[in-house]
Amino acid sequence: MVDFIIINAAIDEYFQKSNAAICKPKDLMPIFIKRGVFQSDNQKGNPFRKLLRLLHKKNQLEQIPSVLVEKKNKNCYWWIVNLKKNEKKQLPTSLHP
């Protein structure tokens, strides 16, 4: 079972330490592993992306409020936003093609 309190706390900790406004799932893996959310990382954040896909499929992405999904034809691009810096939960224009 996934503990969303631990996941959300780890995301908050990441943004406090990095001072970033946005990150990719792979950036969070070291802190998730340290906190015991995942045992290891493979394919640059794949365990977290799998969880995000499952939550998206079940319409439960609200469990991780800082998640932003950008849907393309075949793929989804996952972003984690710092809600303290980005209250509107939008991608910076520099990330749009």
C-alpha positions in Angstrom: 0.0 0.0 0.0 1.2 3.5 -0.9 1.5 6.1 1.8 0.6 9.4 0.2 1.5 11.3 3.3 5.1 10.1 3.0 5.1 10.8 -0.8 3.8 14.3 -0.4 6.2 15.1 2.5 9.1 13.8 0.4 8.0 16.1 -2.4 7.8 19.1 0.0 11.3 18.2 1.3 12.7 18.0 -2.2 11.4 21.5 -3.1 12.6 23.0 0.2 16.1 21.7 -0.4 16.3 22.4 -4.2 14.3 25.7 -4.3 13.1 24.6 -7.7 9.7 25.5 -9.2 9.2 22.2 -11.1 10.8 18.8 -11.5 10.5 15.5 -13.2 9.6 12.2 -11.4 13.2 11.0 -11.8 14.4 13.9 -9.7 12.4 12.7 -6.7 13.6 9.1 -6.7 16.6 9.5 -4.4 14.4 11.0 -1.7 11.7 8.4 -2.2 14.3 5.6 -1.8 15.7 7.3 1.3 12.2 7.4 2.8 11.3 3.9 1.8 8.6 4.7 -0.7 10.5 2.7 -3.4 13.3 0.2 -3.0 15.3 1.2 -6.1 15.2 3.3 -9.2 15.2 1.9 -12.7 14.7 3.7 -15.9 15.0 7.1 -14.4 11.9 7.3 -12.2 9.9 4.4 -13.7 8.6 3.2 -10.3 7.1 6.7 -9.6 5.8 7.1 -13.2 4.1 3.6 -12.9 2.3 4.8 -9.7 1.3 8.0 -11.5 -0.1 6.1 -14.4 -2.1 3.9 -12.0 -3.5 6.9 -10.1 -4.4 8.5 -13.4 -6.2 5.4 -14.6 -8.2 5.3 -11.4 -8.9 9.0 -11.5 -7.0 9.5 -8.2 -4.2 11.9 -9.1 -5.5 14.3 -6.4 -3.7 12.0 -3.9 -0.6 13.8 -5.0 -1.7 17.4 -5.4 1.6 18.7 -7.0 1.4 16.3 -10.0 0.7 17.8 -13.3 0.2 15.6 -16.4 0.7 16.8 -19.9 -1.1 14.5 -22.3 0.3 13.9 -25.8 -0.9 11.6 -28.6 0.6 8.4 -27.1 2.5 9.5 -24.0 1.9 11.4 -20.8 4.6 13.8 -19.5 4.7 14.0 -15.8 5.7 17.1 -13.9 5.8 17.8 -10.2 5.3 21.4 -9.3 6.2 23.3 -6.3 2.8 24.5 -5.1 4.4 27.2 -3.0 5.9 28.8 -6.0 3.3 27.8 -8.6 -0.1 28.2 -7.0 -1.9 27.9 -10.4 -0.2 24.6 -11.1 0.9 25.4 -14.6 3.9 24.5 -16.6 6.4 27.4 -17.2 6.1 28.7 -20.7 9.8 27.7 -21.3 8.7 24.0 -21.1 6.1 24.3 -23.8 7.2 23.6 -27.4 
